Amino acid sequence: MKISREIKTAILVLSSILLFIWGYSFLKGRDLLTDYKTLYVYYDNVEGLTTSAPITINGLAIGKVHKIEFLNKSGKIRVELQIKSDFPISKTSVAAIYEPGLIGGKQIQIIPNYKDGTLAVTGDVLMGDDIPGLTSLVGEKLTPIQEKLDKVLLNADLLLTNVNNVLDKKSQENLKVSLAELRVTMEQFHKASGSLNGILDNNKGKIDGIVSNFNKVSKDFSQISDSLNKADLGKTAKNLQKTLDNVDAIIADVQSGKGTMGKLLKDEALYKNLTQTSKELELLLQDVRLNPTRYVNVSLFGKKNKPYVAPVNDSIKK
């Protein structure tokens, strides 16, 4: 059977029209060869979400966003989801907008509720949610950091301004001189350190001897300490305390006038007699000094002794 040219042309035109419709639907995110169920979600903000955006569940693509429209009465944004009918989704599942990465825009992730056995059918409305993406989290973290950085830069600017105000030409010259002197000081310190190292190297033997002597002294001191620990210091302390008690008793007796020492210190009559005797002894010594011949007299011709005359006491106060 021969097909006419007109039939071939008609078949070609119809095929082109069907192919165009299928391609247009595919580009719009709807596959005419696949059964879909249509679900709806209401959001307050769908920034970054576009039509034909993938819909995933546990990372597996199960559909696409078909339509996004703004509702004037409620101010909500309704998103129409086209999901393959062979994926069971409960009515209480959540459709969350999320950002899978820095590039590629936002998508919708279905968070299923496996405890709910009631499946969603075409025309049902799912609950909506918005999961902060990497860009939002980075922005939230960078905002306080930027504020702190602005404060730090402001403080640094003020510090540099104050430094510029303080460091005038004269101060800068003084600072240069101070740095030069510091450099000289560090060089001298380096030389002194080298000299000290040389002294230590030259006297290493002596230092070792000093350390050895110190160790010996420490050992001797340890032995002395052991000897003191072994000594009966408690008994010695008791004897010393007993001796001190006896001394206290003797002093108490002396102060109370008991005994010879106490009487000497407390007997006023004895004190007066001793004072009188001392005066008389002093007069006697003075008379011996003034008239020695009265007490030592050697006479060859029988000269008579002079009568006694009491000395005039000019130097002794009665």
Summary of the structure (lengths in Angstrom):
residues: 318
radius of gyration: 62.5
end to end distance: 186.0
largest distance: 215.0
contacts: 703
relative contact order: 0.05
helix: 55%
strand: 15%
